[in-house]
Amino acid sequence: MNITVQPGALTGEVRAPASKSEAHRALICAAFAPGTTDLACSTTSADIDATVRCLEALGARVTRTRVGFRVRPVPGSSATDNVPSPHANATLDCGESGSTLRFMLPVACALGTGASLVGRGRLPERPLSPLYEELVAHGAELSPQGQMPLEVAGRLRPGRYELPGNVSSQYVSGLLLAAPLLRAPVEVVVTEPVESRPYIDLTAYVLERFGVEVTCERRMPDSGRGALAWDVCAPNGLTSPGSLEVGGDWSNAAFWFAAGALGASGVAVRGLDPRSAQGDRRILAALSLLGAHVLRSPEGAAVRPGRLRGATLDVSDCPDLVPPLAAVAACAEGTTRICGAARLRLKESDRLETVTAALRALGGSAAVTDDGLVIDGRTQLSGGTVDAANDHRIAMMAAVLAARCASPVTILGAECADKSYPRFYEDLTSLGGAWQKEA
């Protein structure tokens, strides 16, 4: 689907969609916790649905309710069983969700009943090393990387896992989510600096809601390099809290906050926890640094325009914020340098290249560096056509930037926003955005 967004500032208030990051983790825990768990999750998305499909393939029963999901666990998920009894050799369809793949792979290895993981789009090309090698070293049998289906056999052993900190935090989270299924101590040691640590902390937070204690302490391994070690000991597995609420999504709300900074009178987003473990709540501090006016509240936040000026932004703990921050930087006085973003090359697209291409297509000035972007701001962009490159965050960035364009913005493949935010264009309309589908 191609759409054209008309120029014009956005203003008003929207409710944040449910956090994709929290939903993945809560659904997986609920699928292996005895009893029924009711998850209050106001919205779903293609990525969340991918995790649901995988859990259903293993034998969990997940039904959509008026307020979210009701999860009945995989058979055998109780404290008296050594391990849950999922369907043997299940096919786990991860869609295009990197989170689903990197979480479900260690989980499937921990179950020990065999599985085939499949996916589409760029997912088969996205790396799994060094997680792949650690899984094999601890008893898993995996087919070669870089192709799908990825066949899983053998069973994971507990013990010590070691990963570098400059790779995907999803590898660490996947191991932590698998650990309670092993019913024995698991230690995940990650060398410093640990990038995207807030996502690991979010995993620990969700596990703790399901009765699993996760501790983290700094260690000094024999190598002499500092490391953080996450320890999980869950001899009785997971315990359902009965019900759990999935918080609002700061990552997707970031686009509306960017729209508020770019507009005339501001945008408010409600349904966000200011104390959330989600690292992307840092969007407010980053926009403030760029000159926007930020108003926080117990229910969310509002952002109004100010005198936007360039700044240096380190996004090593929140790389998903680069597209909305790049949109604001493109219209800020002076130069903005975004660093700590090298891992964006391995997202749904090479996000450093696609953000740069989108800004240039709309008349902005941007260049790629080794680990980020350099953006020279302009008061107004020209408008034009952006290829979303099957990347939901590129599509949403382009739509928001129409507020500062002299002519319309056409987005090719705009439907990819459904990956994380299916109602994005409805909310765009509610804020005064005018758009239409192209024939």
C-alpha positions as CSV (number, residue, x, y, z in Angstrom):
1,M,0.0,0.0,0.0
2,N,1.3,3.4,-1.0
3,I,-0.1,6.5,0.7
4,T,0.4,10.2,0.4
5,V,0.4,12.4,3.5
6,Q,-0.4,16.1,3.1
7,P,1.7,18.8,4.8
8,G,0.3,20.0,8.1
9,A,1.1,20.1,11.8
10,L,-0.3,17.4,14.1
11,T,-1.9,18.3,17.4
12,G,-4.1,16.6,20.0
13,E,-4.0,13.6,22.2
14,V,-3.7,9.8,21.5
15,R,-3.5,6.7,23.6
16,A,-0.2,4.7,23.3
17,P,-0.5,1.2,21.8
18,A,0.5,-1.7,24.1
19,S,4.2,-2.2,24.4
20,K,5.4,-4.8,21.9
21,S,8.5,-5.4,24.0
22,E,6.6,-6.1,27.2
23,A,4.0,-8.2,25.4
24,H,6.5,-10.6,23.8
25,R,8.1,-11.3,27.2
26,A,4.8,-11.6,29.2
27,L,3.2,-14.0,26.6
28,I,6.2,-16.3,26.7
29,C,6.3,-16.4,30.5
30,A,2.5,-17.0,30.7
31,A,2.8,-19.9,28.2
32,F,5.0,-21.8,30.7
33,A,3.4,-20.7,34.0
34,P,0.9,-23.1,35.6
35,G,-2.7,-22.0,35.5
36,T,-4.3,-19.3,33.3
37,T,-2.9,-15.8,32.9
38,D,-4.9,-12.9,31.8
39,L,-2.9,-10.2,30.1
40,A,-4.4,-6.7,29.7
41,C,-2.9,-5.7,26.4
42,S,-4.9,-3.0,24.6
43,T,-3.5,-3.6,21.1
44,T,-1.7,-6.3,19.1
45,S,0.6,-6.2,16.1
46,A,2.1,-8.4,13.5
47,D,5.2,-9.0,15.7
48,I,3.1,-9.8,18.8
49,D,0.9,-12.1,16.7
50,A,4.1,-14.0,15.6
51,T,5.0,-14.8,19.2
52,V,1.4,-15.9,19.8
53,R,1.6,-18.3,16.8
54,C,4.8,-19.8,18.1
55,L,3.4,-20.4,21.5
56,E,0.2,-22.0,20.1
57,A,2.4,-24.3,17.9
58,L,4.0,-25.5,21.1
59,G,0.6,-26.3,22.7
60,A,-0.3,-23.1,24.6
61,R,-3.9,-21.9,24.1
62,V,-4.0,-18.1,23.6
63,T,-7.3,-16.4,23.0
64,R,-8.0,-12.7,22.4
65,T,-10.2,-11.2,25.0
66,R,-11.9,-7.8,25.2
67,V,-8.9,-6.4,27.1
68,G,-6.1,-8.5,25.9
69,F,-5.1,-12.2,25.9
70,R,-6.0,-15.2,28.0
71,V,-3.1,-17.7,28.1
72,R,-3.4,-21.3,29.1
73,P,0.0,-22.8,29.3
74,V,1.8,-25.5,27.4
75,P,0.8,-28.9,28.9
76,G,3.0,-30.0,31.8
77,S,3.9,-26.5,32.9
78,S,3.8,-27.1,36.6
79,A,6.3,-27.2,39.5
80,T,5.9,-31.0,39.7
81,D,7.1,-31.5,36.1
82,N,10.7,-31.5,35.1
83,V,9.9,-29.7,31.9
84,P,6.8,-28.7,30.0
85,S,5.5,-31.1,27.4
86,P,5.2,-29.1,24.1
87,H,4.2,-30.5,20.8
88,A,7.2,-32.4,19.4
89,N,8.9,-30.9,16.3
90,A,6.6,-27.9,16.1
91,T,7.0,-25.4,13.4
92,L,7.4,-21.9,14.9
93,D,6.5,-19.2,12.4
94,C,8.3,-16.0,13.5
95,G,7.0,-13.9,10.6
96,E,9.4,-11.0,10.3
97,S,9.9,-10.5,14.1
98,G,13.5,-10.5,15.2
99,S,12.4,-10.5,18.8
100,T,10.2,-13.6,18.3
101,L,13.1,-15.5,16.7
102,R,15.7,-14.5,19.2
103,F,13.4,-15.3,22.2
104,M,11.9,-18.5,20.9
105,L,15.1,-20.1,19.7
106,P,16.6,-20.5,23.3
107,V,13.1,-21.4,24.6
108,A,12.8,-24.2,22.0
109,C,16.3,-25.4,22.8
110,A,15.4,-25.5,26.5
111,L,12.3,-27.6,25.8
112,G,14.3,-30.4,24.1
113,T,11.5,-31.7,21.9
114,G,12.8,-30.4,18.6
115,A,11.4,-27.5,16.5
116,S,11.7,-25.8,13.1
117,L,11.8,-22.0,13.1
118,V,10.7,-20.2,10.0
119,G,10.5,-16.5,9.0
120,R,10.0,-14.1,6.1
121,G,11.5,-10.9,4.8
122,R,14.9,-10.0,6.1
123,L,14.6,-12.3,9.1
124,P,16.6,-15.3,7.7
125,E,19.5,-12.9,7.0
126,R,19.6,-11.3,10.5
127,P,22.5,-12.7,12.6
128,L,22.3,-15.1,15.5
129,S,25.9,-15.2,16.4
130,P,27.2,-15.5,19.1
131,L,24.0,-16.7,20.6
132,Y,24.0,-19.6,18.1
133,E,27.5,-20.8,19.2
134,E,26.6,-20.6,22.9
135,L,23.4,-22.7,22.4
136,V,25.4,-25.3,20.6
137,A,28.1,-25.3,23.3
138,H,25.4,-26.0,25.9
139,G,23.8,-29.0,24.2
140,A,21.6,-27.7,21.4
141,E,21.8,-29.1,17.9
142,L,21.1,-26.5,15.2
143,S,21.1,-26.5,11.5
144,P,23.4,-24.0,9.7
145,Q,22.8,-20.2,10.2
146,G,21.6,-18.0,7.5
147,Q,18.9,-20.2,6.2
148,M,15.4,-21.2,7.2
149,P,13.9,-23.4,8.4
150,L,16.3,-23.4,11.3
151,E,16.1,-26.9,12.8
152,V,16.5,-27.3,16.5
153,A,17.2,-30.6,18.3
154,G,19.0,-31.7,21.5
155,R,18.3,-30.0,24.9
156,L,20.0,-27.0,26.4
157,R,22.0,-27.5,29.6
158,P,22.1,-25.0,32.5
159,G,25.3,-23.3,33.5
160,R,27.3,-20.3,32.5
161,Y,26.7,-18.5,29.2
162,E,29.0,-15.7,27.9
163,L,28.2,-13.0,25.4
164,P,29.8,-9.7,24.4
165,G,27.9,-6.6,25.3
166,N,28.0,-4.9,21.9
167,V,25.6,-7.4,20.2
168,S,21.8,-7.6,20.4
169,S,20.4,-7.5,23.9
170,Q,17.8,-9.9,22.6
171,Y,20.3,-12.7,22.9
172,V,20.6,-12.1,26.6
173,S,16.9,-11.7,27.0
174,G,16.3,-15.0,25.1
175,L,18.6,-16.9,27.5
176,L,16.9,-15.3,30.5
177,L,13.5,-16.3,29.3
178,A,14.7,-19.9,28.7
179,A,16.4,-20.2,32.0
180,P,13.3,-21.1,34.2
181,L,12.5,-24.0,31.8
182,L,15.9,-25.6,32.8
183,R,15.0,-25.7,36.5
184,A,18.6,-25.2,37.5
185,P,20.9,-22.2,37.9
186,V,21.8,-20.2,34.8
187,E,24.4,-17.4,34.7
188,V,24.6,-15.1,31.7
189,V,27.8,-13.1,31.7
190,V,27.9,-10.1,29.3
191,T,31.2,-8.1,28.8
192,E,31.0,-4.4,29.2
193,P,29.9,-2.0,27.8
194,V,26.4,-3.6,27.7
195,E,24.4,-1.9,25.0
196,S,20.6,-1.7,25.2
197,R,20.7,-2.8,28.8
198,P,17.2,-1.4,29.5
199,Y,15.7,-4.1,27.4
200,I,17.5,-6.7,29.5
201,D,16.2,-5.0,32.6
202,L,12.7,-5.2,31.1
203,T,13.1,-9.0,30.7
204,A,14.2,-9.3,34.3
205,Y,11.2,-7.2,35.4
206,V,8.7,-9.4,33.6
207,L,10.3,-12.6,34.9
208,E,10.1,-11.3,38.4
209,R,6.3,-10.7,37.9
210,F,6.2,-14.4,37.1
211,G,8.0,-15.4,40.4
212,V,11.5,-15.8,39.0
213,E,14.3,-14.0,40.9
214,V,16.9,-12.4,38.6
215,T,20.0,-10.8,40.1
216,C,22.6,-8.8,38.3
217,E,26.1,-7.9,39.6
218,R,29.3,-6.6,38.1
219,R,32.1,-9.1,37.8
220,M,35.7,-9.0,36.7
221,P,36.4,-12.1,34.6
222,D,39.8,-13.6,34.0
223,S,40.1,-11.6,30.9
224,G,40.3,-8.4,33.0
225,R,37.4,-6.8,31.2
226,G,34.4,-5.8,33.3
227,A,31.2,-7.7,32.9
228,L,27.7,-7.9,34.1
229,A,26.3,-11.2,35.2
230,W,22.6,-12.1,35.3
231,D,21.8,-15.1,37.5
232,V,18.6,-17.0,37.4
233,C,17.6,-19.9,39.7
234,A,14.1,-21.1,39.3
235,P,13.9,-24.7,40.6
236,N,10.1,-24.5,40.5
237,G,9.8,-22.8,37.1
238,L,7.5,-19.9,36.5
239,T,4.5,-18.9,38.6
240,S,1.5,-17.1,37.1
241,P,0.5,-13.7,38.7
242,G,-3.0,-14.5,37.5
243,S,-3.3,-11.2,35.7
244,L,-0.8,-8.7,34.4
245,E,-1.1,-5.4,32.5
246,V,1.2,-4.7,29.5
247,G,2.2,-1.1,29.6
248,G,2.0,1.5,26.8
249,D,4.7,1.5,24.2
250,W,7.3,4.3,24.6
251,S,9.0,3.2,21.3
252,N,5.9,3.9,19.2
253,A,4.8,6.9,21.3
254,A,8.1,8.5,20.4
255,F,6.8,9.3,16.9
256,W,3.9,11.3,18.3
257,F,6.3,13.1,20.7
258,A,8.4,13.9,17.6
259,A,5.3,15.2,15.9
260,G,4.7,17.5,18.9
261,A,8.2,18.9,18.6
262,L,7.7,19.5,14.9
263,G,4.2,20.9,15.1
264,A,2.5,24.1,16.2
265,S,0.8,23.4,19.5
266,G,2.0,20.0,20.7
267,V,0.9,16.4,21.0
268,A,0.1,14.4,24.2
269,V,0.2,10.7,24.6
270,R,-1.6,9.0,27.5
271,G,-1.4,5.4,28.7
272,L,2.4,5.5,29.4
273,D,4.1,4.7,32.7
274,P,6.7,7.3,33.5
275,R,8.5,4.7,35.7
276,S,8.4,2.0,33.0
277,A,11.4,-0.3,32.6
278,Q,11.3,0.5,28.9
279,G,14.5,2.3,27.9
280,D,12.8,4.2,25.1
281,R,11.1,6.6,27.6
282,R,14.4,8.4,27.2
283,I,12.8,10.0,24.1
284,L,11.6,12.8,26.4
285,A,15.1,13.7,27.6
286,A,16.4,13.5,24.1
287,L,13.7,15.8,22.7
288,S,14.3,18.2,25.5
289,L,18.0,18.3,24.6
290,L,17.0,19.2,21.1
291,G,15.0,22.1,22.4
292,A,11.4,20.8,22.6
293,H,9.2,21.6,25.6
294,V,8.3,18.4,27.5
295,L,5.5,18.1,30.1
296,R,5.4,14.8,32.1
297,S,2.4,13.5,33.9
298,P,1.4,10.3,35.8
299,E,-0.6,9.2,32.7
300,G,2.0,10.0,30.0
301,A,3.5,13.1,28.6
302,A,3.1,16.0,26.1
303,V,5.6,17.6,23.8
304,R,5.3,21.1,22.4
305,P,7.6,22.8,19.9
306,G,10.4,25.0,21.0
307,R,13.5,26.4,19.4
308,L,15.0,23.2,18.0
309,R,18.7,23.0,17.9
310,G,21.2,20.3,17.0
311,A,22.8,18.1,19.7
312,T,24.9,15.0,20.2
313,L,22.8,12.0,21.1
314,D,24.2,8.7,22.3
315,V,21.5,6.0,21.5
316,S,23.5,2.9,22.5
317,D,20.8,2.1,25.1
318,C,17.8,3.1,22.9
319,P,18.6,2.6,19.2
320,D,14.9,2.3,18.1
321,L,14.6,6.0,18.9
322,V,16.8,7.0,15.9
323,P,14.0,7.4,13.3
324,P,11.9,9.8,15.4
325,L,14.9,11.7,16.7
326,A,16.3,11.9,13.1
327,A,13.0,13.5,12.0
328,V,13.3,16.2,14.7
329,A,17.0,16.7,14.0
330,A,16.3,17.2,10.3
331,C,14.3,20.4,11.2
332,A,16.6,21.6,14.0
333,E,19.1,24.5,13.7
334,G,22.7,23.3,13.2
335,T,24.1,19.8,13.3
336,T,22.9,16.7,15.2
337,R,25.3,13.8,15.7
338,I,23.7,10.5,16.6
339,C,26.2,7.8,17.8
340,G,26.0,4.3,19.3
341,A,23.7,3.1,16.6
342,A,25.8,0.7,14.5
343,R,23.5,-2.2,15.3
344,L,20.7,-0.5,13.3
345,R,22.3,-1.9,10.2
346,L,20.8,-5.3,11.2
347,K,17.1,-4.3,11.7
348,E,14.2,-4.8,9.3
349,S,16.4,-2.7,7.0
350,D,19.8,-1.2,7.3
351,R,18.2,1.6,9.3
352,L,21.2,3.9,9.1
353,E,21.0,3.8,5.3
354,T,17.2,3.9,5.1
355,V,16.8,6.8,7.6
356,T,19.4,8.7,5.6
357,A,17.7,7.9,2.3
358,A,14.3,9.0,3.6
359,L,15.6,12.3,4.9
360,R,17.4,13.1,1.6
361,A,14.3,12.1,-0.4
362,L,12.4,14.7,1.5
363,G,15.0,17.4,1.0
364,G,17.0,17.0,4.2
365,S,20.7,16.6,4.7
366,A,22.1,13.5,6.4
367,A,25.1,11.2,6.2
368,V,26.0,7.8,7.6
369,T,29.0,7.5,10.0
370,D,30.6,4.3,11.4
371,D,28.2,4.1,14.3
372,G,25.4,6.6,13.5
373,L,24.3,9.7,11.6
374,V,25.2,13.3,11.0
375,I,22.2,15.5,10.2
376,D,22.2,19.1,9.2
377,G,18.9,20.7,10.1
378,R,16.7,22.9,7.8
379,T,13.7,25.0,8.7
380,Q,11.5,23.2,6.1
381,L,11.9,20.2,3.9
382,S,10.6,19.9,0.4
383,G,8.6,16.7,0.5
384,G,8.8,13.9,-1.9
385,T,8.6,10.1,-2.1
386,V,10.1,7.7,0.6
387,D,10.5,4.0,0.2
388,A,9.7,2.5,3.6
389,A,12.0,-0.5,2.8
390,N,9.6,-2.8,4.6
391,D,10.6,-1.1,7.8
392,H,7.8,0.1,10.1
393,R,9.9,2.8,11.7
394,I,10.9,4.3,8.4
395,A,7.2,4.6,7.3
396,M,6.2,6.2,10.6
397,M,9.1,8.6,10.5
398,A,8.2,9.8,7.0
399,A,4.5,10.3,7.9
400,V,5.5,12.5,10.9
401,L,7.9,14.5,8.8
402,A,5.1,15.6,6.5
403,A,4.4,18.2,9.2
404,R,7.5,20.2,8.1
405,C,7.4,19.6,4.3
406,A,6.3,22.1,1.7
407,S,4.7,19.5,-0.5
408,P,3.1,16.1,0.2
409,V,5.0,13.0,1.3
410,T,4.3,9.7,-0.5
411,I,5.3,6.5,1.4
412,L,5.9,3.4,-0.6
413,G,4.9,0.2,1.2
414,A,3.3,2.1,4.1
415,E,1.5,-0.9,5.4
416,C,4.7,-2.1,7.1
417,A,3.6,0.0,10.1
418,D,1.3,-2.9,10.9
419,K,4.4,-4.8,12.2
420,S,4.3,-2.8,15.4
421,Y,1.5,-0.3,15.2
422,P,-1.6,-1.3,13.1
423,R,-3.6,1.7,14.0
424,F,-0.9,4.2,13.3
425,Y,-2.6,5.9,10.4
426,E,-5.9,6.0,12.3
427,D,-4.1,7.9,15.1
428,L,-2.5,10.1,12.5
429,T,-5.9,11.1,11.3
430,S,-7.1,11.7,14.8
431,L,-4.3,14.2,15.3
432,G,-5.3,16.1,12.1
433,G,-3.1,14.3,9.6
434,A,-4.6,14.1,6.1
435,W,-3.6,11.2,3.9
436,Q,-5.0,9.0,1.2
437,K,-4.1,5.7,-0.5
438,E,-2.6,5.8,-3.9
439,A,-4.1,3.8,-6.7
